[in-house]
Amino acid sequence: MSDKIEKKRQQDAIELDVEKKPLQKSANTDDDEYDYITQPPDGGFGWVVLIACFFINLIVDGFLYAFGAISEDLKKHFDCSEWAVSLVISLACGFYLLSAPIASALCNRWGCRPIGIIGSIIAAVSVALSVFSPNIYNMWLLFGFIGGIGMGLVYLPSIVMVGYYFEEKRAIATGIVTAGTGIGSITFGPLSRFLFNTFGWQYGLLILAAILLLCVVCSAFMVPLKPVRKRRTLQAKAVEDDVFSTTAAVPLLNEKVEAATTAATSSARRSNPSIHDEAAEELLTKRKRTDSAVSTKSRRSIKAEDAVRPCYKDDVLYQGDVTTLPEYQSQPDIPTYIQETTKVPEDGNPKDPSKPFWDVFRSMTNFNVLSDKRMIIICLANVCSMIGYYTPYLFVVKFATLEREILQSNAVFLLSLIGFSNTASRFASGWITKIPNMSPLLVNNIGLTVAGISTLLVPFCSTYLLLIIYCVIWGGFIAFHVSLSPVIVCQIVGLDRYSSALGLTLMFRGITSLTAPPIMGAIRDLTNSFDIPFVIGGISFLTSALMHFALMWMNRNEEKNSKKVDDQTSADPVAVVA
């Protein structure tokens, strides 16, 4: 038994290539042959971190989504219009999303734990101070602007830490954490209404601010991982032939792969003019992405202080199943995958203490990714979906009480029903996409279509039962769009550009969140009815679905072109490589 244990330890040491005697190596050798990496435990203390992140999602999202249950109290107290009170939560949700690039950059510079703690304090204090606002304008500043930024600074680290601590179990961990959003919707609506009815809106909001402060405790568990050393080695296919040296063999291999792909693409273009230059270029890019098993050692080595910075990992914000990524499948083991997907930009002064901040901030605000037409479609489609996204959360309770004469004590549970079905669908979305022919994009499109049709029918919901049915359907199907959007973005642009694409997607969502709710509120003020806001919301979901269906059509055309290139390559492989 002891021999087996020792053999296993030796095997693990070989896999990680951990240097036992660092003092015997020179600095130059270390730079050439070794990297530092952080290997996620996929369990252990990671489960503690996961629970902490779950409660952050529960508290922050639950607090925001429950605003529709308490906004009428603020409207009466400040004697303001619907659009004015809607702007409070609009600012909070907008800057909550817009703060993502800054929050990511801050986490990369100073770590998730201090940023999460600071964000929790900012959010709790600003919401508490808003209680003493003499008018709605102060609520906009304190609750909306400052509170939204604070909640963004605590929410983003909770997502980063999931990718930091989990790799193979990433999909399960993400499902658990994001379920906190649904459970928060279930609990915070009735809880907020109970507190406001029992203590009044001011004391009730102070208690909710105190609950927000609990995120400080949760953020304290965001402990950074310790880096380990890993040898930078070429993989098997790069060293099959000992005739070539390491520095010579790799460029030759890369050149042959690139030459083969380029020649095949050109030949296919000549035989079929329908393959345009842009499509061909995209195929070449994808081919290079899939065939990424060779490391050329051209980049600078990863230092220990950079290895612990979470946002240098390409996939740290990816919320899907990492094992399905081409970048993962092309590597022999997890440590090598982490090593190859940890990228430290070489531009800038390495000794500049602000470099980690600007590296990530520039990456997440890189508009060059919009050169891909499909990325433009994704951003516009997200704008459309966000136009109607907050309408049910903000107005369904008011619609039930003011226009359908349903008791407020019953109407508030409509938000809980949205939370129940939303939670179930978030868990189910991962398994549904594994069904043959049920791609993430198709499931997303079905969700948007059903959510749009059901929202269009809200004006015809004349009874409490019909509103219950609507909330269950809408909450369940809109969850597919929210949970699968990051996966779709990664499939479109690839892991290398995922952070940039996700940052721009959140930016477009944030800008829409700033404007849509107050506009919907203004429409209600003009028409004295919530019918038109729900109709507009339904149309926006259907428009987003049509844009995503156009994306499916573009992807299918690309697959056809890719198949033509592959057929051309297999038809005359010798001529292509020669």
Secondary structure by P-SEA (a helix, b strand, c coil): caaaaaaaaaaaaaaaccccccccccaaaaaacbbbbbbbccccaaaaaaaaaaaaaaaaaaaaaaccccaaaaaaaacccaaaaaaaaaaaaaaaaaaaaaaaaaaaaccaaaaaaaaaaaaaaaaaaacccccaaaaaccccaaaaaaaaaaaaaaaaaaaaccccaaaaaaaaaaaaaaaaaacaaaaaaaaaaaccaaaaaaaaaaaaaccccccccbbbbbbbbbbbccccccccccccccccaaaaaaaaaaaaaaaaaaaaaaacccccaaaaaaaaaaaaaaaccccccccccccccccccccccccccccccccccccccccccaaaaaaaaccccccccccccaaaaaaaaaaaacccccccaaaaaaaaaaaaaacccccccccaaaaacccccccaaaaaaaaaaaaaaaaaaaaaaaaaaacccccaaaaaaaaaaaaaaaaaaccccccaaaaaaaaaaaaaaaaaaaaaaaaaaaaaccccaaaaaaaaaaaaaaaaaaccaaaaaaaaaaaccaaaaaaaaaaaaaaaaaaaaaaaaaaaaaaaaaaaaaaaaaaccccccc
